[in-house]
Amino acid sequence: MKTIHKSAKLANVLYDVRGPIVDAAKQMEDEGQKIIKLNIGNMAPFGFDPPEEIQQDMIRNLPDSAGYSDSKGIFAARKAVMHYSQQQGIAGVTLDDIYLGNGASELIGMATNALLNDGDELLVPSPDYPLWTAATSLSGGKPVHYVCREDDGWMPDLADMRAKITPRTRGIVVINPNNPTGALYSDETLLGIIQIAREHDLVLLVDEVYDKVLYEGVKHTAMGSLSTDVLTLTFNSLSKAYRSCGYRAGWMIVSGPKAAARDYIEGLNMLANLKLGSNVPGQWAIQTALGGYQSINDLIKEGGRLRRQRDLAYELITAIPGVSCVKPQAALYMFPRLDPKLYPIDDDRQFFMEVLRATRVMLVQGSGFNYPDHQHFRIVFLPHEDDLREAIHRLAKFLEQYRQRHAKASSVVPMAPKKEAARA
Ligand SMILES: Cc1ncc(COP(=O)(O)O)c(C=O)c1O
């Protein structure tokens, strides 16, 4: 049979969060080894359970969930999202502006597909949550990465963003709070980005799936509340704040000057109709989740499990010589840096494959997040404190050996080349 190749559209698609290192880990598990997984923001396996009330309401509504729903989603859930958008200060959102999907992921693909012609450009952060780069490419677009600066707390570099705008630029992706850095953007930064979008008639695509996962009392501002005169698509879901990734319940809100975007919105509606709605039991969870008691607050407050794990992971990782890290203010991640003088790394995927084999700790390398150097990696601080302690202890030992090996290698004085070799 003729060889069957994957589509060239996949050339730019990267998803190392579930990539080759995960395949290698799976093989090690099959061989009976126990892996500590610091690679993925999947909360339930680490004992972060969804609120019981959500489960009960889903079960109660299961008999009414067998049919397709309205393409944009059930009324009760969209109404709840509408109220949520009002609480967040996003002006003028009606039921019609809300689309439910199988997680934010599905809606991200829908939004890029409806927006981009072949070769159109989308400004995507670097580092990014790699779905955004992938969705842009799969939609025929070209992801153009703007820099987020580590020396500025991983804030987007607005000058770089501006410099990368071309006549083909259609929009700016903002991930706030950020995965993989854990950064939370100030209103000043958000207003700066909005100004760029305003000047160049760009669409804002704003991923706020971590908007409730905040530490030390910091406040998140919904970008849509500031961008009233710029077309803004806001993405969110139950996956993180309600520990319900598996229910695949997400939403997208369209706000700003909708009249000018009538054609684009028609495209979004066409795609929503094509997908025949999303998982209906998951939709029933939305209304219950957004109203009433917000149990995420117990996890993020001082002494709460997520807060303790963030503090511990940060403290332990930054105690390793040559490892620095911007302290995350939000989300479930941090993005530490390995000093290249102590840890010269040519291929970071290979490096973290070695880490996995030697330590049975799974991490994802920085290049997996479309970050251009080879000196970063992402830690997910979801495992219990004992596991985090053990994982980072093993990593520290591995890094100590790596440092020693490198120090020895670089202290060896190169021999003078033999005459024949020098002539060759
Ligand atoms: C920034 C960001 N956006 C979107 C998603 C996907 O969310 P969902 O489960 O709602 O599809 C994730 C998942 O980790 C994420 O980190």
The ligand as an SDF file (V2000), in Angstrom:
LIG
                    3D

 16 16  0  0  0  0  0  0  0  0999 V2000
   -4.6310   28.6470   28.4830 C   0  0  0  0  0  0  0  0  0  0  0  0
   -5.5340   27.4950   28.2060 C   0  0  0  0  0  0  0  0  0  0  0  0
   -6.5520   27.6600   27.3600 N   0  0  0  0  0  0  0  0  0  0  0  0
   -7.3990   26.6590   27.0690 C   0  0  0  0  0  0  0  0  0  0  0  0
   -7.2360   25.4120   27.6330 C   0  0  0  0  0  0  0  0  0  0  0  0
   -8.1990   24.3260   27.2660 C   0  0  0  0  0  0  0  0  0  0  0  0
   -9.2910   24.3860   28.0920 O   0  0  0  0  0  0  0  0  0  0  0  0
  -10.5830   23.4790   27.9070 P   0  0  0  0  0  0  0  0  0  0  0  0
  -10.4180   22.3040   28.8010 O   0  0  0  0  0  0  0  0  0  0  0  0
  -11.6890   24.3780   28.3270 O   0  0  0  0  0  0  0  0  0  0  0  0
  -10.6800   23.0880   26.4840 O   0  0  0  0  0  0  0  0  0  0  0  0
   -6.1820   25.1850   28.5230 C   0  0  0  0  0  0  0  0  0  0  0  0
   -5.9640   23.8580   29.0970 C   0  0  0  0  0  0  0  0  0  0  0  0
   -5.0090   23.5680   29.7690 O   0  0  0  0  0  0  0  0  0  0  0  0
   -5.3070   26.2540   28.8100 C   0  0  0  0  0  0  0  0  0  0  0  0
   -4.2870   26.1020   29.6450 O   0  0  0  0  0  0  0  0  0  0  0  0
  1  2  1  0
  2  3  1  0
  2 15  2  0
  3  4  2  0
  4  5  1  0
  5  6  1  0
  5 12  2  0
  6  7  1  0
  7  8  1  0
  8  9  2  0
  8 10  1  0
  8 11  1  0
 12 13  1  0
 12 15  1  0
 13 14  2  0
 15 16  1  0
M  END
$$$$
